[in-house]
Amino acid sequence: MDAITIAIDGYSSCGKSTLAKALAVKLGYSYIDTGAMYRATTLFLIRKGLHPSQEKFEQNVIEQLKDIHLSFKYNPSTKGSDTYLNSENVEVEIRQMSVSNMVSDVSIIKEVREKMVAIQKKLGKGKAVVMEGRDIGTNVFPDAELKIFMTADLEIRMQRRYDELHSKGMLVSMEEVKKNLESRDYQDTHRKENPLIKAEDAIVLDNSDLSRLEQLEYVLKLIKNL
């Protein structure tokens, strides 16, 4: 079978990264976590002392974009790609709650999305890629051969996110996780620039009651039937 582009979109903490990584390993494809790109950009801005509550926040963000350089490098221990911000591995730091709480405010800025999408299109130009995010099937690769739209019950997503953070030593409450997910869901689906919506030809995958293996086998079957 010829190489294809697989676009995976969906809500926060619904397992997009887990599925995308597994698919990439199984197929021998490149894996791109576009959410990590927005997180790394947000981390850069936090380090610069910028915050959405400040005056001229958007203008200041736009001025900083020229100094943000992103790349990915394969990590054999995780079988995934680590995110590099200006040549620094920030894969762990970008998962912190401080970044999660601000990333949606950064990602709604038109100029930020334009820069990220340009990088994403370049990375996936040669196909044989699994790319996951919020607008991959609708904006980045609208002609992708396979589009998956992932979702799961909020309570399940909360528990997954809570467990993930605590496994990394980040102590947060379930209420903090719920507030963050609800806020991000609203911003993702209501932003003006390329909001999170299901592409018309995307296949919905609700993994509330599916194991990782069941999800992987389901999508592999979809690929086989293309």
Beta strands, then each sheet from edge to edge (+ up, - down):
strand 1: 5-10
strand 2: 30-33
strand 3: 70-75
strand 4: 80-85
strand 5: 88-89
strand 6: 129-133
strand 7: 146-151
strand 8: 203-206
sheet 1: 2+ 6+ 1+ 7+ 8+
sheet 2: 3+ 4- 5+
end
